[in-house]
């Protein structure tokens, strides 16, 4: 007798609702930009809707497929191998940003594909090595794969690299990695973070000019002023705080109920490319605290159902798959929200399912399709 599949309605309908709401939000935030720059107010909406039309069927296909069929090295290594190859090709294809790859006229970010690929690999690997987590034969291969992913991704996408590391860290903590390895991994991650920031002049400028805008600490370190001048020259924009400040203005002007949909003022080129990483600010301006709270509750609902699933699924593969996917999804949303609230320096990280960006939307739906598969077929 075929297994009876039971869909988690809260998880499934929240995901679909966020995708639909995201399309509305993208249109609202980008219509003016589309009219002015592409002579088409629907330009960004149409492109995002096309990706959604591909991503939702993919989500449904993965949802129907029993996730346990992916618990094998073939799936794990094919996913990892393809992603690493694409990341390397993107490094040379996009010589300036090392982020974008164009194949047959289609441009996408391989770094987004790293999220479902790493989740699949970690779920398989930790299940296979469950009885020997705290051994060199487990830690070293895992560190090599995670390091390769994070190292290649961070060349062009610092935010996504943080998301990958966060997902891996939580998975190994839950797997019971010994404290000595946790300490070593934490130290390596800290060094990785510092190197990733200071080897890219624009990242260094963004961090320093956000945390030390008057250059008091910098001038104390280098009284000659040469370091401060170097940091200013390497900044992508003259004032790195401009975008976060405009974001806070948008959120603050929305009040309790907002200005109403389509009536944002900050999207009139005050808040640059508002339909991407700062789309939550436009949502706050147009729908107010109530609308923003509803969006945040949707993310909390997905996080809650995902973690609840990870805690109750009977097999290790499903547990780790649900855990890593949920962790990455929630951590990415949290990163985006803290940037929009000007709590941390600006970094390119989209709001999952809502921000404009085909690569992010498609790969997020692939990840959530696997999460729904665990929900439907565990038992």
N, C-alpha and C positions, 0 to 999 in steps of 0.2 A: 504494500500500500504506500502511495506517495505521501511524503511528509506534508503535513498541513502547515502552510506558511501564515504567520501572523505578523502583520505590519504594525510597528509602533506608530500610532496616528499622530501623537504629539511631535515626534521626531520628523516623520515624513512630511506632514503638512506645514510644519514650521520652516523646513528647508524650501519647499515650493513657494510658500508665502514670501520668504526673503528674496528669492529669485525674482518673483513678480514685482515686489516692492522696489527691488534694485533697478529694474528697468524703468519704472516710473521716476525714481530718484535720478537716474542717469539722464533721462530726458529733461527733467526740470533743471538740473544743474548745468547741462551742456547745450541747451537749445539756443541760447544767445551766442555762445561761442561758435556753434555750428553755423548759425545764420551769418555771422560776421566773417568767419574764416573759410568755410566750405560752401557758403551760400545755400545751406540746407539745414534747417533746425532739427531735422530728424537724423542727421548724419551719424551721430554717436549711438543713438537709440537703435537704429537699424543694424549697425555692426554688432552691438551687444546682443540684440535679439537673435541674430543669426547664430551666434555662439551658444546662446541658451537653447536654441532649437536643436543643436547638436548635443549639448551637454545633458539635457534632461533625458533624452532617450538613452544615452550612455549610462546615466544614473539608474534608469529603470532596468537596463540589461544587467548591470552589475548587481542590482538589488535582487533580481530573480535568480542569479547564479549562486550556488552554494559556495560560500567563501572557503570552505575546507578543501575544495579542489585546487585552490591556489597555494596550499600549504606544501610546497615542494621547491627544491632548489632551482628548477627550471624557471618558474615564475619569478623567484627572487633575483636570480642573477641576470635574467634577460632584462628585467626592469632596471636594475642597477647599471648594467652594461650600456643599454641604450641611452640612459640619462647621462652617464659620464661622457660618452662619445659626443652627444649633442652639446654638452657644456663645453667640451674642448673645441668643437667646431665653431660654436658661438664666440669663443674667445678670439679666434682669428677672423671670423666673418664680420664681427662688430669690433673693429680695432680700437674704437674710442671708448665705448662703454662696456664691452665684453658681456653684453646682456641679451641682445636680440639676435635671432637667427631667422633668415628668410629662405624658405624652400618653396619652389613653384609659386612664387608670388605671395605666399602666406608668411607673415611675420609673427613669431611667438617667442616666449621666454622659456628656455629649457629649465631654468631654476625652479619654475612652478611645478614642472613634472617631477622634480626631486622629492617633493613632499609625499605623493602616493607611492613612489618607488621606494623611498627609505622606510615608510611605514610597512610596506609589504616585506621588505628585506628583514627588518628588525623583528617583525612578528614571527617569521620563519626561523630566523637565527636564534632568537631567545628561546623559542619552543624546543629547537633541536639541542641547545646547550643548557637546558633548564637545570640539570644536575651538576653542572660545572661552570656556573656563572663567574665565580671569582677565581678564575685560572688564567694564566697567560694565553693558553690556547683559545680562550674565548675572548678575552679583552683585546688582544692584539689585532686579530682579524676585524673585529667590530670597530676598533679605533681607526683602522686603515680605511674602511669604507666610509665611516662618518667623517673622518678627516678629509678624504677625497671629495666627498660631497660638499662639505662646508667650505673647504679651501677653494674649490672651483666656483662655487656660487658666490662667495664673498668678494670675488674679483669685480663683480658688477652689481651685486644685490646684497647689501649688508643685512637688511631686515629679514630676508628669507633665510639667510644663513643662521641668524639667531633662532628663527622658528624651527629649523631642522635640529639644531643643537638642543633646544628645549624639549622637543619630542623624544630624542634619544636619551637625554638625561633622566626624564621621568620614567621611561621604560626600564632603564637599568636600575633605578632606585627601587621600583616596584619588584623587579626581578630578584632583588636582594644582594646587589653588589656590595662587597666588603668596603668598610670605611676607608681603608688605605687606598683602594683604587678610586674611591669617590674623591678623596683629597687630591690625588695625583691628577685626576681628570679635571677637577675644579681649577687647579693651578695652570694646567695646560690651556683650558678654556679662557682663563683670564689673560694669559700671554697672547693667545690667539686674538682676543678682543682688542687688546692694546695695539698689537701689530696691524690688525685690519684697519684700525682707525688712523694710525699715524703714518702708515705707508701710502695712504691716499690723501694728498694735500687738501682736497675739498672736504673730506670727512673731518680731518683735523681742524680745519677752519670752522666748520659747522659746530663741532663740539666746544671748541675754545670760545668762539664768539657768542655761544648760547650760555655757557656756564661762567665765562669771565668777559662780559661785553666791554668793560672798561680797560681790560688788559692789565689789571693791577697785579695779578699773579705772574703773568707773562713778563711784565716789565721788571718785576722783582727778580725773576730768574735771569733775565737778560736786560740789564739797565740800558744797554746801547740802543734798544728799540728795533734792532734788526729782525729779531724773531717775530715781533708784533707786526712789522711791515710785511714780512714773508707770509704770515698767516692771512693778513688782509688781502694780499695779492692772489692768494690761492683760493679765496672764497668764490663760489659759483655766482652768488649774488652779493650785492654790496651790504645788505642787511639781512642776515639769516633769520632774524626774529620777525621780519615783515609778515611772512606767511602765517606763522603761529598767531601773531597779533590780529591779523585779519580774520583768522579762524575764531578767535575768542570774541571778536566784535560780532561775527555772524551768530554765534551761539547766544551771546548776551542779548542781542536785539530781538531774538525770537520770543522771549518771555515764556509764559505758561503755555499758550496755545499756538504761537507762531504767527507769521504774517500771512499765512495761507499758501497752499501749493502754487508754485510757479512765480511767486512774488518776492523772491530773494533779491536783495540789492547787492550783496557781496559777490554774487556770481557775475556781476557786470564788470568783470575783469579787475575787481579789487582783490579777490582771492584767486590767485593763478591756478589754472587747470583744476577748477573746483570739483569736476566730475570724477576725479581719480582719488588720490589719497585723502583729500579733505572733504569728501562728499558728506560725511556726518555733520560737518559744520553747516552745510546748506540745509540738511534735513532739520537740524536744530533751529535754524532761522525761520524756515517755512512752517514747520510743524510744532515748534516749541519744545518745552520740557516734556510734555505728554507724548509727543511723537518720538522724541529721542529715547525716552524711557521704554516705549513699546519696542523699539528696535533692540535696545539693550536686553530687554526681557526675552526676546527671541533668541539672542545669542546665549543667554543663561539657560534657556530651555534646551537648546542643542547640547550645551556642555553638560547639563544635568543628566539628560537621557543617555548621552554617550558614556559618561563616567559610571552611571548606574549600570549600563550594559556591561562595561568592562569589569565591574565588580561581581556580576552575576553569571556571566557566560561560563559554561562548564569546562571548556577546553582552553588550553594556553594560547594557541594560535589566535583564536577569536578574541581572547582577553587582551593580548598585546596589540592586535590590529586595531581594536576599538579604542584602546588607551592612547596609542600614538596619534591616530587620526584626530581624536577629540582634543588632545593636548595641543597639537599644532594649530587646529582650527581656533580654539579659544585663545591661545597665546598670540596668534596673529591679530585677532580682533582686539585683544587687550593692548597690543603694541600700537595699533592704529589709533585707538581711542586716546591713549596717553599722548600721542603726537598731536592729535587734534586739540586736546586740552592744554597743549604747550607744557606738558609735564616733563618731557624728554626732548632732546634735539631731534629735528626733523630727519626722517629717513623714509625712503620709498617703500612703503608697505601698504597694500590696498586693504580696504575693509571687506572681508570675505563675503561673496555672493552679492555685494551691493556696489562696490566701486567699479568704475569703467575699466575694462581690461579683459580681453578674451582669454588670454593664457590663464589668468588667475581664476576666472569663472569656470572654465572648462576643467582644469585640474582639481579645483575644489569640489566640483560635482562628481568627478571620478572618485576622489577620496570618500566623499559622503555616500556614494553608491556602495562602496565596500563596507562602510559602517552600517548601512541599511541591510546589507546582505547578512552581516553578523546578527543584527537584530531579528531578521526574518527567519534565519535558518538555525540559529543556536538552539540546542535542546537535545 
